[in-house]
């Protein structure tokens, strides 16, 4: 009787461990999903870093020169200098 219990316990333990590996927390499926999320987050971080670099360069340009301020005022606000004529062509 005792010789039959040990293999049954070992097989049951093996089944429990295998079920945890394939279906439980930290399973192969979970690891694959986390790797996918990690990849997406790294891409998002790279895009955000690029946007931050662009904004930082723009802030630096605004601090250093007035040309950028004039350009932004013309583009976004439609401002012109007192001795200029603004002509807008629409189609």
Secondary structure by P-SEA (a helix, b strand, c coil): caaaaaaaaaaaaaaaaaaaaccccccaaaaaaaaaaaaaaaaaaaaaaaaaaaaaaaaaaaaccaaaaaaaaaaccccccccbbbbbbcc
